[in-house]
C-alpha cells in the first residue's frame, strides 16, 4: 500500500515570467500547498528549452502528500 504520492515540477525562468525570484517560487509552492502538497526537495538544474540545443537555469521541485 502506497502511503505517499509525489509530484515533480520542472520550473524554468520563462514559466514564471523572467528571473527565478523568491516571490514567484513562493507562489508556486503555496499553490501546491493549497492542494495538500508539501515540499520534499528543490534541485537546481539545467532545463532543456523548446528551441535549439542547451538549456536554461531552472529548478526541479519535488512535492509529497499522503495518499487518501
PyMOL Python script that loads the backbone (N, CA, C, O; Angstrom):
from pymol import cmd

cmd.read_pdbstr("""\
ATOM      1  N   UNK A   1       0.836  -1.178   0.000  1.00  0.00           N
ATOM      2  CA  UNK A   1       0.000   0.000   0.000  1.00  0.00           C
ATOM      3  C   UNK A   1       0.888   1.252   0.000  1.00  0.00           C
ATOM      4  O   UNK A   1       1.779   1.406   0.836  1.00  0.00           O
ATOM      5  N   UNK A   2       0.621   2.120  -0.944  1.00  0.00           N
ATOM      6  CA  UNK A   2       1.391   3.352  -1.075  1.00  0.00           C
ATOM      7  C   UNK A   2       0.877   4.397  -0.087  1.00  0.00           C
ATOM      8  O   UNK A   2      -0.322   4.672  -0.054  1.00  0.00           O
ATOM      9  N   UNK A   3       1.748   4.973   0.704  1.00  0.00           N
ATOM     10  CA  UNK A   3       1.333   5.943   1.712  1.00  0.00           C
ATOM     11  C   UNK A   3       1.498   7.387   1.254  1.00  0.00           C
ATOM     12  O   UNK A   3       0.842   8.288   1.777  1.00  0.00           O
ATOM     13  N   UNK A   4       2.379   7.606   0.272  1.00  0.00           N
ATOM     14  CA  UNK A   4       2.606   8.959  -0.238  1.00  0.00           C
ATOM     15  C   UNK A   4       2.598   8.941  -1.754  1.00  0.00           C
ATOM     16  O   UNK A   4       2.885   7.921  -2.379  1.00  0.00           O
ATOM     17  N   UNK A   5       2.265  10.082  -2.335  1.00  0.00           N
ATOM     18  CA  UNK A   5       2.437  10.257  -3.764  1.00  0.00           C
ATOM     19  C   UNK A   5       3.324  11.483  -3.963  1.00  0.00           C
ATOM     20  O   UNK A   5       3.434  12.346  -3.092  1.00  0.00           O
ATOM     21  N   UNK A   6       3.948  11.529  -5.127  1.00  0.00           N
ATOM     22  CA  UNK A   6       4.935  12.578  -5.389  1.00  0.00           C
ATOM     23  C   UNK A   6       4.619  13.281  -6.696  1.00  0.00           C
ATOM     24  O   UNK A   6       4.041  12.700  -7.615  1.00  0.00           O
ATOM     25  N   UNK A   7       5.008  14.535  -6.758  1.00  0.00           N
ATOM     26  CA  UNK A   7       4.901  15.332  -7.976  1.00  0.00           C
ATOM     27  C   UNK A   7       6.233  16.047  -8.134  1.00  0.00           C
ATOM     28  O   UNK A   7       6.769  16.605  -7.176  1.00  0.00           O
ATOM     29  N   UNK A   8       6.758  16.027  -9.348  1.00  0.00           N
ATOM     30  CA  UNK A   8       7.993  16.751  -9.637  1.00  0.00           C
ATOM     31  C   UNK A   8       7.668  17.840 -10.654  1.00  0.00           C
ATOM     32  O   UNK A   8       7.185  17.556 -11.750  1.00  0.00           O
ATOM     33  N   UNK A   9       7.936  19.081 -10.278  1.00  0.00           N
ATOM     34  CA  UNK A   9       7.703  20.216 -11.160  1.00  0.00           C
ATOM     35  C   UNK A   9       9.027  20.663 -11.749  1.00  0.00           C
ATOM     36  O   UNK A   9      10.020  20.796 -11.034  1.00  0.00           O
ATOM     37  N   UNK A  10       9.040  20.895 -13.055  1.00  0.00           N
ATOM     38  CA  UNK A  10      10.198  21.475 -13.721  1.00  0.00           C
ATOM     39  C   UNK A  10       9.886  22.948 -13.902  1.00  0.00           C
ATOM     40  O   UNK A  10       8.965  23.302 -14.638  1.00  0.00           O
ATOM     41  N   UNK A  11      10.634  23.799 -13.249  1.00  0.00           N
ATOM     42  CA  UNK A  11      10.368  25.234 -13.329  1.00  0.00           C
ATOM     43  C   UNK A  11      11.543  25.911 -14.009  1.00  0.00           C
ATOM     44  O   UNK A  11      12.670  25.867 -13.517  1.00  0.00           O
ATOM     45  N   UNK A  12      11.269  26.540 -15.151  1.00  0.00           N
ATOM     46  CA  UNK A  12      12.305  27.329 -15.811  1.00  0.00           C
ATOM     47  C   UNK A  12      11.918  28.793 -15.736  1.00  0.00           C
ATOM     48  O   UNK A  12      10.763  29.135 -15.483  1.00  0.00           O
ATOM     49  N   UNK A  13      12.878  29.629 -15.953  1.00  0.00           N
ATOM     50  CA  UNK A  13      12.656  31.066 -15.820  1.00  0.00           C
ATOM     51  C   UNK A  13      11.438  31.531 -16.595  1.00  0.00           C
ATOM     52  O   UNK A  13      10.629  32.296 -16.069  1.00  0.00           O
ATOM     53  N   UNK A  14      11.291  31.086 -17.831  1.00  0.00           N
ATOM     54  CA  UNK A  14      10.213  31.583 -18.680  1.00  0.00           C
ATOM     55  C   UNK A  14       8.829  31.172 -18.164  1.00  0.00           C
ATOM     56  O   UNK A  14       7.839  31.840 -18.462  1.00  0.00           O
ATOM     57  N   UNK A  15       8.752  30.079 -17.395  1.00  0.00           N
ATOM     58  CA  UNK A  15       7.455  29.609 -16.905  1.00  0.00           C
ATOM     59  C   UNK A  15       6.893  30.507 -15.816  1.00  0.00           C
ATOM     60  O   UNK A  15       5.682  30.532 -15.597  1.00  0.00           O
ATOM     61  N   UNK A  16       7.757  31.244 -15.133  1.00  0.00           N
ATOM     62  CA  UNK A  16       7.263  32.093 -14.051  1.00  0.00           C
ATOM     63  C   UNK A  16       7.598  33.557 -14.319  1.00  0.00           C
ATOM     64  O   UNK A  16       7.716  34.369 -13.402  1.00  0.00           O
ATOM     65  N   UNK A  17       7.747  33.864 -15.607  1.00  0.00           N
ATOM     66  CA  UNK A  17       7.849  35.268 -16.014  1.00  0.00           C
ATOM     67  C   UNK A  17       9.180  35.928 -15.738  1.00  0.00           C
ATOM     68  O   UNK A  17       9.236  36.915 -15.004  1.00  0.00           O
ATOM     69  N   UNK A  18      10.242  35.416 -16.301  1.00  0.00           N
ATOM     70  CA  UNK A  18      11.542  36.056 -16.131  1.00  0.00           C
ATOM     71  C   UNK A  18      12.384  35.352 -15.099  1.00  0.00           C
ATOM     72  O   UNK A  18      12.294  34.136 -14.929  1.00  0.00           O
ATOM     73  N   UNK A  19      13.206  36.124 -14.407  1.00  0.00           N
ATOM     74  CA  UNK A  19      14.137  35.543 -13.447  1.00  0.00           C
ATOM     75  C   UNK A  19      13.403  34.777 -12.348  1.00  0.00           C
ATOM     76  O   UNK A  19      12.290  35.121 -11.949  1.00  0.00           O
ATOM     77  N   UNK A  20      14.066  33.741 -11.884  1.00  0.00           N
ATOM     78  CA  UNK A  20      13.521  32.960 -10.772  1.00  0.00           C
ATOM     79  C   UNK A  20      13.660  33.779  -9.495  1.00  0.00           C
ATOM     80  O   UNK A  20      14.757  33.914  -8.955  1.00  0.00           O
ATOM     81  N   UNK A  21      12.562  34.316  -9.022  1.00  0.00           N
ATOM     82  CA  UNK A  21      12.628  35.111  -7.797  1.00  0.00           C
ATOM     83  C   UNK A  21      12.006  34.330  -6.644  1.00  0.00           C
ATOM     84  O   UNK A  21      11.233  33.395  -6.851  1.00  0.00           O
ATOM     85  N   UNK A  22      12.354  34.728  -5.444  1.00  0.00           N
ATOM     86  CA  UNK A  22      11.807  34.078  -4.257  1.00  0.00           C
ATOM     87  C   UNK A  22      10.289  34.232  -4.215  1.00  0.00           C
ATOM     88  O   UNK A  22       9.585  33.289  -3.855  1.00  0.00           O
ATOM     89  N   UNK A  23       9.778  35.406  -4.578  1.00  0.00           N
ATOM     90  CA  UNK A  23       8.336  35.643  -4.539  1.00  0.00           C
ATOM     91  C   UNK A  23       7.589  34.715  -5.489  1.00  0.00           C
ATOM     92  O   UNK A  23       6.534  34.182  -5.145  1.00  0.00           O
ATOM     93  N   UNK A  24       8.139  34.526  -6.684  1.00  0.00           N
ATOM     94  CA  UNK A  24       7.474  33.673  -7.674  1.00  0.00           C
ATOM     95  C   UNK A  24       7.529  32.208  -7.262  1.00  0.00           C
ATOM     96  O   UNK A  24       6.551  31.479  -7.424  1.00  0.00           O
ATOM     97  N   UNK A  25       8.662  31.777  -6.732  1.00  0.00           N
ATOM     98  CA  UNK A  25       8.774  30.404  -6.257  1.00  0.00           C
ATOM     99  C   UNK A  25       7.833  30.176  -5.079  1.00  0.00           C
ATOM    100  O   UNK A  25       7.197  29.127  -4.979  1.00  0.00           O
ATOM    101  N   UNK A  26       7.747  31.153  -4.195  1.00  0.00           N
ATOM    102  CA  UNK A  26       6.850  31.054  -3.049  1.00  0.00           C
ATOM    103  C   UNK A  26       5.401  30.889  -3.506  1.00  0.00           C
ATOM    104  O   UNK A  26       4.651  30.114  -2.912  1.00  0.00           O
ATOM    105  N   UNK A  27       5.004  31.603  -4.547  1.00  0.00           N
ATOM    106  CA  UNK A  27       3.644  31.495  -5.069  1.00  0.00           C
ATOM    107  C   UNK A  27       3.369  30.078  -5.593  1.00  0.00           C
ATOM    108  O   UNK A  27       2.305  29.512  -5.337  1.00  0.00           O
ATOM    109  N   UNK A  28       4.334  29.512  -6.325  1.00  0.00           N
ATOM    110  CA  UNK A  28       4.193  28.147  -6.841  1.00  0.00           C
ATOM    111  C   UNK A  28       4.042  27.158  -5.688  1.00  0.00           C
ATOM    112  O   UNK A  28       3.177  26.283  -5.725  1.00  0.00           O
ATOM    113  N   UNK A  29       4.882  27.299  -4.667  1.00  0.00           N
ATOM    114  CA  UNK A  29       4.833  26.384  -3.527  1.00  0.00           C
ATOM    115  C   UNK A  29       3.531  26.528  -2.734  1.00  0.00           C
ATOM    116  O   UNK A  29       2.964  25.530  -2.288  1.00  0.00           O
ATOM    117  N   UNK A  30       3.059  27.758  -2.558  1.00  0.00           N
ATOM    118  CA  UNK A  30       1.810  27.966  -1.828  1.00  0.00           C
ATOM    119  C   UNK A  30       0.612  27.420  -2.602  1.00  0.00           C
ATOM    120  O   UNK A  30      -0.321  26.889  -1.999  1.00  0.00           O
ATOM    121  N   UNK A  31       0.627  27.543  -3.923  1.00  0.00           N
ATOM    122  CA  UNK A  31      -0.448  26.968  -4.737  1.00  0.00           C
ATOM    123  C   UNK A  31      -0.476  25.450  -4.568  1.00  0.00           C
ATOM    124  O   UNK A  31      -1.548  24.859  -4.442  1.00  0.00           O
ATOM    125  N   UNK A  32       0.698  24.821  -4.564  1.00  0.00           N
ATOM    126  CA  UNK A  32       0.774  23.368  -4.370  1.00  0.00           C
ATOM    127  C   UNK A  32       0.318  22.989  -2.960  1.00  0.00           C
ATOM    128  O   UNK A  32      -0.361  21.978  -2.778  1.00  0.00           O
ATOM    129  N   UNK A  33       0.685  23.790  -1.974  1.00  0.00           N
ATOM    130  CA  UNK A  33       0.283  23.519  -0.590  1.00  0.00           C
ATOM    131  C   UNK A  33      -1.236  23.562  -0.444  1.00  0.00           C
ATOM    132  O   UNK A  33      -1.808  22.805   0.341  1.00  0.00           O
ATOM    133  N   UNK A  34      -1.891  24.445  -1.200  1.00  0.00           N
ATOM    134  CA  UNK A  34      -3.353  24.512  -1.173  1.00  0.00           C
ATOM    135  C   UNK A  34      -3.985  23.205  -1.637  1.00  0.00           C
ATOM    136  O   UNK A  34      -5.125  22.904  -1.283  1.00  0.00           O
ATOM    137  N   UNK A  35      -3.246  22.429  -2.427  1.00  0.00           N
ATOM    138  CA  UNK A  35      -3.721  21.132  -2.917  1.00  0.00           C
ATOM    139  C   UNK A  35      -3.238  19.978  -2.031  1.00  0.00           C
ATOM    140  O   UNK A  35      -3.436  18.810  -2.365  1.00  0.00           O
ATOM    141  N   UNK A  36      -2.607  20.309  -0.904  1.00  0.00           N
ATOM    142  CA  UNK A  36      -2.174  19.278   0.039  1.00  0.00           C
ATOM    143  C   UNK A  36      -0.737  18.804  -0.142  1.00  0.00           C
ATOM    144  O   UNK A  36      -0.304  17.887   0.556  1.00  0.00           O
ATOM    145  N   UNK A  37       0.016  19.412  -1.070  1.00  0.00           N
ATOM    146  CA  UNK A  37       1.400  19.007  -1.301  1.00  0.00           C
ATOM    147  C   UNK A  37       2.321  19.726  -0.335  1.00  0.00           C
ATOM    148  O   UNK A  37       2.070  20.874   0.032  1.00  0.00           O
ATOM    149  N   UNK A  38       3.396  19.048   0.082  1.00  0.00           N
ATOM    150  CA  UNK A  38       4.442  19.703   0.861  1.00  0.00           C
ATOM    151  C   UNK A  38       5.777  19.509   0.155  1.00  0.00           C
ATOM    152  O   UNK A  38       5.993  18.517  -0.542  1.00  0.00           O
ATOM    153  N   UNK A  39       6.649  20.458   0.347  1.00  0.00           N
ATOM    154  CA  UNK A  39       7.955  20.447  -0.303  1.00  0.00           C
ATOM    155  C   UNK A  39       8.814  19.323   0.236  1.00  0.00           C
ATOM    156  O   UNK A  39       8.933  19.149   1.449  1.00  0.00           O
ATOM    157  N   UNK A  40       9.408  18.566  -0.659  1.00  0.00           N
ATOM    158  CA  UNK A  40      10.324  17.479  -0.275  1.00  0.00           C
ATOM    159  C   UNK A  40      11.758  17.873  -0.611  1.00  0.00           C
ATOM    160  O   UNK A  40      12.669  17.637   0.182  1.00  0.00           O
ATOM    161  N   UNK A  41      11.963  18.477  -1.791  1.00  0.00           N
ATOM    162  CA  UNK A  41      13.312  18.865  -2.206  1.00  0.00           C
ATOM    163  C   UNK A  41      13.247  19.873  -3.347  1.00  0.00           C
ATOM    164  O   UNK A  41      12.294  19.895  -4.126  1.00  0.00           O
ATOM    165  N   UNK A  42      14.273  20.701  -3.428  1.00  0.00           N
ATOM    166  CA  UNK A  42      14.468  21.596  -4.574  1.00  0.00           C
ATOM    167  C   UNK A  42      15.878  21.357  -5.080  1.00  0.00           C
ATOM    168  O   UNK A  42      16.838  21.383  -4.310  1.00  0.00           O
ATOM    169  N   UNK A  43      15.999  21.124  -6.389  1.00  0.00           N
ATOM    170  CA  UNK A  43      17.291  20.879  -7.011  1.00  0.00           C
ATOM    171  C   UNK A  43      17.482  21.848  -8.159  1.00  0.00           C
ATOM    172  O   UNK A  43      16.617  21.964  -9.028  1.00  0.00           O
ATOM    173  N   UNK A  44      18.605  22.542  -8.170  1.00  0.00           N
ATOM    174  CA  UNK A  44      18.938  23.425  -9.282  1.00  0.00           C
ATOM    175  C   UNK A  44      19.405  22.570 -10.445  1.00  0.00           C
ATOM    176  O   UNK A  44      20.163  21.618 -10.256  1.00  0.00           O
ATOM    177  N   UNK A  45      18.956  22.905 -11.652  1.00  0.00           N
ATOM    178  CA  UNK A  45      19.293  22.090 -12.805  1.00  0.00           C
ATOM    179  C   UNK A  45      19.256  22.926 -14.074  1.00  0.00           C
ATOM    180  O   UNK A  45      18.758  24.052 -14.076  1.00  0.00           O
ATOM    181  N   UNK A  46      19.779  22.372 -15.137  1.00  0.00           N
ATOM    182  CA  UNK A  46      19.628  22.989 -16.447  1.00  0.00           C
ATOM    183  C   UNK A  46      18.443  22.315 -17.110  1.00  0.00           C
ATOM    184  O   UNK A  46      18.443  21.099 -17.304  1.00  0.00           O
ATOM    185  N   UNK A  47      17.434  23.098 -17.459  1.00  0.00           N
ATOM    186  CA  UNK A  47      16.216  22.570 -18.055  1.00  0.00           C
ATOM    187  C   UNK A  47      16.278  22.805 -19.554  1.00  0.00           C
ATOM    188  O   UNK A  47      16.521  23.925 -20.003  1.00  0.00           O
ATOM    189  N   UNK A  48      16.061  21.755 -20.325  1.00  0.00           N
ATOM    190  CA  UNK A  48      16.112  21.889 -21.774  1.00  0.00           C
ATOM    191  C   UNK A  48      15.006  22.813 -22.254  1.00  0.00           C
ATOM    192  O   UNK A  48      13.855  22.710 -21.831  1.00  0.00           O
ATOM    193  N   UNK A  49      15.388  23.725 -23.152  1.00  0.00           N
ATOM    194  CA  UNK A  49      14.413  24.634 -23.749  1.00  0.00           C
ATOM    195  C   UNK A  49      13.727  23.976 -24.930  1.00  0.00           C
ATOM    196  O   UNK A  49      14.114  22.888 -25.355  1.00  0.00           O
ATOM    197  N   UNK A  50      12.723  24.629 -25.450  1.00  0.00           N
ATOM    198  CA  UNK A  50      11.982  24.082 -26.581  1.00  0.00           C
ATOM    199  C   UNK A  50      12.692  24.307 -27.905  1.00  0.00           C
ATOM    200  O   UNK A  50      12.495  23.559 -28.863  1.00  0.00           O
ATOM    201  N   UNK A  51      13.518  25.341 -27.952  1.00  0.00           N
ATOM    202  CA  UNK A  51      14.161  25.696 -29.215  1.00  0.00           C
ATOM    203  C   UNK A  51      15.675  25.587 -29.077  1.00  0.00           C
ATOM    204  O   UNK A  51      16.264  26.174 -28.170  1.00  0.00           O
ATOM    205  N   UNK A  52      16.295  24.846 -29.966  1.00  0.00           N
ATOM    206  CA  UNK A  52      17.750  24.778 -30.024  1.00  0.00           C
ATOM    207  C   UNK A  52      18.371  23.932 -28.930  1.00  0.00           C
ATOM    208  O   UNK A  52      17.690  23.452 -28.024  1.00  0.00           O
ATOM    209  N   UNK A  53      19.692  23.761 -29.037  1.00  0.00           N
ATOM    210  CA  UNK A  53      20.430  22.972 -28.042  1.00  0.00           C
ATOM    211  C   UNK A  53      20.623  23.750 -26.748  1.00  0.00           C
ATOM    212  O   UNK A  53      20.307  24.936 -26.658  1.00  0.00           O
ATOM    213  N   UNK A  54      21.140  23.061 -25.766  1.00  0.00           N
ATOM    214  CA  UNK A  54      21.423  23.709 -24.489  1.00  0.00           C
ATOM    215  C   UNK A  54      20.177  23.829 -23.646  1.00  0.00           C
ATOM    216  O   UNK A  54      19.155  23.209 -23.940  1.00  0.00           O
ATOM    217  N   UNK A  55      20.259  24.623 -22.605  1.00  0.00           N
ATOM    218  CA  UNK A  55      19.125  24.760 -21.711  1.00  0.00           C
ATOM    219  C   UNK A  55      19.190  26.066 -20.965  1.00  0.00           C
ATOM    220  O   UNK A  55      20.052  26.907 -21.217  1.00  0.00           O
ATOM    221  N   UNK A  56      18.278  26.221 -20.056  1.00  0.00           N
ATOM    222  CA  UNK A  56      18.231  27.417 -19.223  1.00  0.00           C
ATOM    223  C   UNK A  56      18.264  26.976 -17.770  1.00  0.00           C
ATOM    224  O   UNK A  56      17.968  25.826 -17.443  1.00  0.00           O
ATOM    225  N   UNK A  57      18.627  27.905 -16.915  1.00  0.00           N
ATOM    226  CA  UNK A  57      18.637  27.579 -15.496  1.00  0.00           C
ATOM    227  C   UNK A  57      17.219  27.312 -15.029  1.00  0.00           C
ATOM    228  O   UNK A  57      16.278  27.993 -15.437  1.00  0.00           O
ATOM    229  N   UNK A  58      17.078  26.336 -14.188  1.00  0.00           N
ATOM    230  CA  UNK A  58      15.753  26.020 -13.676  1.00  0.00           C
ATOM    231  C   UNK A  58      15.846  25.241 -12.388  1.00  0.00           C
ATOM    232  O   UNK A  58      16.925  25.037 -11.832  1.00  0.00           O
ATOM    233  N   UNK A  59      14.693  24.812 -11.929  1.00  0.00           N
ATOM    234  CA  UNK A  59      14.603  24.066 -10.686  1.00  0.00           C
ATOM    235  C   UNK A  59      13.752  22.831 -10.893  1.00  0.00           C
ATOM    236  O   UNK A  59      12.792  22.848 -11.663  1.00  0.00           O
ATOM    237  N   UNK A  60      14.103  21.766 -10.207  1.00  0.00           N
ATOM    238  CA  UNK A  60      13.232  20.608 -10.067  1.00  0.00           C
ATOM    239  C   UNK A  60      12.703  20.668  -8.639  1.00  0.00           C
ATOM    240  O   UNK A  60      13.475  20.608  -7.682  1.00  0.00           O
ATOM    241  N   UNK A  61      11.397  20.785  -8.502  1.00  0.00           N
ATOM    242  CA  UNK A  61      10.757  20.886  -7.198  1.00  0.00           C
ATOM    243  C   UNK A  61      10.012  19.579  -6.953  1.00  0.00           C
ATOM    244  O   UNK A  61       9.098  19.239  -7.703  1.00  0.00           O
ATOM    245  N   UNK A  62      10.389  18.852  -5.923  1.00  0.00           N
ATOM    246  CA  UNK A  62       9.747  17.584  -5.586  1.00  0.00           C
ATOM    247  C   UNK A  62       8.788  17.813  -4.429  1.00  0.00           C
ATOM    248  O   UNK A  62       9.169  18.314  -3.370  1.00  0.00           O
ATOM    249  N   UNK A  63       7.528  17.431  -4.657  1.00  0.00           N
ATOM    250  CA  UNK A  63       6.465  17.604  -3.666  1.00  0.00           C
ATOM    251  C   UNK A  63       5.941  16.241  -3.235  1.00  0.00           C
ATOM    252  O   UNK A  63       6.021  15.269  -3.986  1.00  0.00           O
ATOM    253  N   UNK A  64       5.406  16.177  -2.024  1.00  0.00           N
ATOM    254  CA  UNK A  64       4.921  14.926  -1.460  1.00  0.00           C
ATOM    255  C   UNK A  64       3.607  15.203  -0.721  1.00  0.00           C
ATOM    256  O   UNK A  64       3.425  16.260  -0.118  1.00  0.00           O
ATOM    257  N   UNK A  65       2.700  14.226  -0.786  1.00  0.00           N
ATOM    258  CA  UNK A  65       1.491  14.312   0.027  1.00  0.00           C
ATOM    259  C   UNK A  65       1.001  12.905   0.351  1.00  0.00           C
ATOM    260  O   UNK A  65       1.231  11.967  -0.412  1.00  0.00           O
ATOM    261  N   UNK A  66       0.323  12.766   1.492  1.00  0.00           N
ATOM    262  CA  UNK A  66      -0.220  11.464   1.852  1.00  0.00           C
ATOM    263  C   UNK A  66      -1.302  11.039   0.856  1.00  0.00           C
ATOM    264  O   UNK A  66      -2.027  11.877   0.319  1.00  0.00           O
ATOM    265  N   UNK A  67      -1.402   9.743   0.620  1.00  0.00           N
ATOM    266  CA  UNK A  67      -2.450   9.211  -0.240  1.00  0.00           C
ATOM    267  C   UNK A  67      -3.683   8.944   0.601  1.00  0.00           C
ATOM    268  O   UNK A  67      -3.598   8.386   1.695  1.00  0.00           O
ATOM    269  N   UNK A  68      -4.823   9.345   0.081  1.00  0.00           N
ATOM    270  CA  UNK A  68      -6.091   9.041   0.741  1.00  0.00           C
ATOM    271  C   UNK A  68      -6.365   9.957   1.855  1.00  0.00           C
ATOM    272  O   UNK A  68      -7.397   9.834   2.515  1.00  0.00           O
TER     273      UNK A  68
END
""", "prot")
cmd.dss("prot")
cmd.show_as("cartoon", "prot")
cmd.util.cbc("prot")
cmd.orient("prot")
